[in-house]
Every structure is written in structure tokens, then in C-alpha cells.
């Protein structure tokens, strides 16, 4: 069965995303069902967004699950063969979904297809050969991985793979960062194809999915989880020693900067580098990605 608007669902994980999510939802065709998984547990947000959009259902999580677990929860609550994972700060072009549907008809087999980011400076994918540059702007092409802010999953294909059964699509040990790389790595290891459709475009604000008034707490969380997730990913796929030594320069740099900013009494910078160092230490010690931003609505 090929993709159609009727057997496609959009899954969006939100967390105090009221400032940007409406632009995202309004860019999606009205005949495509959308499931928002809200990690802030905001009942008022659920009532408001479901009332405003007929094609939107909102599922409130009991706590802040992060991106991967939030997406897994959403995927358990849809019944279509395909799911378009979007971040709340993504806006589709008018024909983004239709171009993905058309491209999928010409691709023999895929686990993921993704649009391209509408930017000349940034790419939302990694090629198998990192030195190679794509010059073909028309035809879909295979990639090593795609960024998680816009990726369309072939759920029927993924469910045939043992490691993805029970909706274990995203590794729930990862709270934030690299959950998409991990998913893509596991797909490639299972001989599945990942494609980018360059004619299909999305706009991504980047690091704008959470209300700006929480920006500092989110920045602390990002610094903690980036280095934790990088260590975890490398340990999982390349081994503990590689993870240890690849993360060590960043850890040492973070400690030095923490000390420098402590002397200069720049408390915000000091806290940022402290959180970065603590992310590495907790990963080295095998502790879970427990840190959550200290946010009170």
C-alpha cells in the first residue's frame, strides 16, 4: 500500500510550544490527521488546540518524556501505515506532503523518507560518504541518516523488524538528541533504505520549540543531554572506550570554562558548562538521562 493522506498521520511532540505549533499545524493539509503528544501535561492547551483544529487530537503525557519516548507514545495511538514525525517549530511548504507521496510511489522500498530543509546553509541529512556533495536537486537519494525534526516513517516496514516490535522505534534511554541518528543506524543495520526527497521542502526554526521565557532552563538541559546522548550513542554503537575518549576533550574544556566563569562570576555561563560536564560524567558512570529542565508554568 502506498502513502496517501488517508493512511498517513502526523505526530508532533510538544513542550510549552504554544508560540510555534500553530504555524506548524496550519501548514499541514486539513485532511491529514495530527496527533500532538504534549509533554507539559497542559489541559488548557489540549482543550484549545483540539477546539481550534478539527484534524488535531492532543494526548497529554503524565510527565516530560522527551522526544523519543514522546514519539513512541504517539505512534502507539495512531492506526495508519505511515507517520510523519514533526517538531513543533517546523512549517511545511504547500506541497511538502504531496511531493513525499509522489516520490514514495517511485521508490521500491524504504524505512524512512524525509523532505529537505529549505536552507542553503544547512542540511538535514548525512550521506554515506561525508566528503560527497549532492548536485542532483530533483531525484530522491539514499542517505545515512536524517534529522528528526521532519521524517516520515514506514511503520508497516519497521514493524517487520524484531528490534522495532512493541513500538520500540526510538530508543527511550535517550531523552533528547541523537534519537533520530540511533533510529537511522538501526534501520541501516537491518538493510532498510532512508531517502531524502529534495523537491519536498520544510522550514525549520531550530531550537525554537519551547516558549522563549524558558530559554535558559532549556539551554541548561540541552547542554546536559547533548554530551550525555553523544556518549550513550557512541557506547551503544562503537563501544565504551571510544565514547570515553571522544567525549573527554569536551568534558575537559567544559571544566576549564566552568572554572574561568566561576572566577569572572558569570553565573549563567558557569552553569551551562557545569551542566555540560555533568552530562558527560553521568554518562560515563552509566546513569540514566535523568536531567529535566526546571520549569514551572
N, C-alpha and C positions, 0 to 999 in steps of 0.2 A: 504494500500500500504506500503510495506516495504522499507527500505532505500536502495538506490543504488547510485552509483556515479553520475547517470544522474539526480536524484531528490534531490541531496544534493548540497548546496552552502556553501562556506567558507566565513565568514565575519571577516575582520581584521580592527580594528580601529587603525590608526597610528597618531603619532605626532612627527615630526622630528625623524623618526625611520629608516632612511636610513642605519644605521650601522648594524642593525639586521634583518630587514624584508626580505632581500633576502634569508637568510638561512631558514626562515620560509616558504616562497613561494616555494623554491626549494624542500622542504621536502613533499610538497603536490602533489599527483598524477596529471599529466598534463591534465587528462580528467575530473577533478573536477573544476568547475568554482569558481573563487575567486573574491570577491568584497572588495576592500580596501577603507575605508572611512578615508580620510586624514584630520585631524583637523587643520593642519598647513596651508591649502589652497595653497600648493606649486604646481604651474602649471608645473614647470620643473620636479618635482617628478612624477606627473601624466603622463606626456608625456614619461618619461624614463621607468617607470615600465610597462606601457601598451605596449611599443615598445619591451621590453625585454621578456615579457611573454604573449603568446597568450591566456592563460586562465584567465588573470587578467584584470579587469576593475577598474578604480580608480574614486571615487566620492569625489569631493572637498567640504568640508563644508564651509559655509560662515564665521564661527567663531569657536573657540575652544569649542566643545560641551561636552567634557568629554567622558567617556567610555559608560555609559548607553545610553545617548541620541545619541551618535555616532552609537552604535549598533542598536538602534531603527531605525535610518535613513537608515542604510544599509539593515535592514530586510524589509523595505518598498520597496526596489529596487530589490529584488530577487523574483523569481516566483517558487521556489521549496518548497516541503513539509517539508524539513529539513534544518537546518542551523547549521553549526559548527562554533561557536564563538571562535576565537583565538586571543591571544595577539601577537604582532609582534616579541616578544622575545621568542616565543615557536617554537621548532623544533620537528616534528613528527618522529617516528620510521618508518621504511619501510612499515610495515603492520598495522600501527595505525588505519587507516580508515577502512580497510577491517575487522579487528577484531571487531570494533564497529558495522559494518554492520552485521556481522555474529551473534554477541550477540543479536542485536535487533530482529532478527528473532525468537529467543528463549524466548524473554520477551513479555508477553501478552500485557502490556500497560505501557507506560512511557511518562513523560513530558520532561525529560532530561536524557541522558546518557552521561557519561564522561569517558575518559581514566584516567589512574593513572599516577601520576608523577613518573619519573624514578629516584627515590631517596629513600634511606632507612631512611634518617633523617627527611624528610618532608612528610606530607600527604596533598593531595589537596581535602579532603572531611572531613565532620564531621558526626559521627554516632549519632543515636538517643540516645544511651547510651554512654556518653563521657568516661566512665571507661572501656568500652569493647574494646578489641583489635582483629582485624581481623587476623585469621590464615589461612583462605582459600584464596590461591593465584590464583585460577583457575576460579571460577564461579562468574558471576556478582552478586552484592549485593546491597540492598537498603541502601540509606544514607539520612541524614537530609539535607545536602547541599553540593555543590561542589564549588571549586574556579572558578572564572570567566575567567581565562586565557585559559581554554580549556573545553568547554561544548557544547554538541550537542542538539539543541532544536527540539522537535517535534512540528513544527508550526501548523500542522493540528489539533493536540490535543489542543494546547494552545488557538487557535482561537475559540474553542468551549466554552471557559470560558469568561463570560461577562467582567470581570476586565481586560482581555488581548486584548479585541477588540480595533480596531483602532491602532494596533501595539504598545500598551502600555505595552510592555513586561518588560522593565527596567524602574524603577521609575526615571523620568527625573529631579526630585528635587535633586537627588544625582549626583554630578559631578564626584566624584572619591571615591572608597572604599565602600564596602558592598552592591553595587547594585546587585551583584550576590546572596548574602545572602537574600536580600529582595525578589528577584525573586523566589528563592527556598522556602522561607517561605510562599509566596502566593500560590505557587503550592501545597505544603503540605497541606495548609489550604483548598484547593479545591480538596483534596483526589487524587492528582496525585503522581505518583511514580518517584523517582530520583535514578538512578543506576550508579554505578562505574563498569567499565569493567577492572579488574586488569591485564589481559593479554595485553590490549591495552595500550601502553606507550607513554608519551611525555617527552621531556626535556624542562625545563623552566629556563631561566637565572635569572629571578626575578629582578624587578626594573631596567631593562636594555633597556626598550623600547624607550627611548628618548636619543638623541645624548648626549654623555658624557660632551660636553662643556657647556651644560645647567644644569649640575647635581645639582648645588647649588640652583638655582631657583626652580628646580623640588623638591628638598628636602624641601624647604620652603612650597611649595604647598602641598606636602604630609602631612606635619605636621599640616597645617591648616585644610585640608579636612578630615584627619583621625578622629580627635576628633569631627569635625562638623558632619560627617556622622554617627559616633557611637552614638552621641546624637540623631540625627534625627531618626535613625533606632530604638533605644530603645523607643523614644517617640511614634513613629508610632505603634509599636507592643506591647509595655509594659506600656506606659503611661509617662506623663511629669515628675512626681516626681521621678520615677525610673531612668529615663535618667539624671535628675538633680544630684541625689546623686551618681550614678555610675560614672559620669564624673568629679565630684568635686575633688576627690583626684589627678587626673591627672592635673586638672586645677591649684590647689594649688601648686603642685610640679613644674609645669611649671613656675608659677610666682616666686617661690623661686629661681629656676635656672636662670631665666631671671635676677633677681637682682644680684645674685652671679657673673654671667658672665658679667654683666654691670660693677661691681666693678673691676673685673680682666681684663676688656677691651678686652674680647674675643668676638668680634663683630659677628662673624658667629654663634657661639653657642647662643649668646644673641638673635639674630634674629630668630633662629629656635624655641626657647622656647617662644618667643613673639608670633610667628605665631600659635603655638600650643594653647596658652592661648586665642588668639583672635578667633580661630576656635570655642572653647567652648563658649565664650561669645556671639558670633554671633548666634550660635545655640540656646542658652538659650533665647535670645531676639527674636527668631523666624525669623531671617533674612535668606535670601536665600544663597545658597552656591556660592557666587558671586566671590570669590577669584580666580584669574588666574595667572599663573606664568608669570613673567615679562621677556618675551623672544623676542628678535629681531634677525631675521635670518641674 
